[in-house]
Structures are given as C-alpha cells and as structure tokens.
C-alpha cells in the first residue's frame, strides 16, 4: 500500500513540478490582483507577470 502512495506522490511531483516556484510567485500574483482593483490594469498586470517570471525561473 505504501508503495502505491509513494508512486502516486512522485508521479504528481513529476507532472506538476515542485511547489517552491508557486509559493514564491503567489505574493506577486495576489498583490497584482489587488492593485488591479485600484490602479490601471497595466500596473497590476506587471506585478502579476513578475510572479509568473519568478515561477518559471525557479526550476524546482
């Protein structure tokens, strides 16, 4: 049973990548969404794009 659980967990990590990049990018994405409500969309989108770039730059 434990073999199947470990196999499932490893396959999820292989196909989805690790969570570190998402955790680093999350504050930028949230801040960008909040800024979009009070400022022009360009400003908030720039902040959100920074989070996306960080997510792609972190390989793990």
Helices and strands as residue ranges (DSSP letters): H 2-16, H 20-38, H 41-57
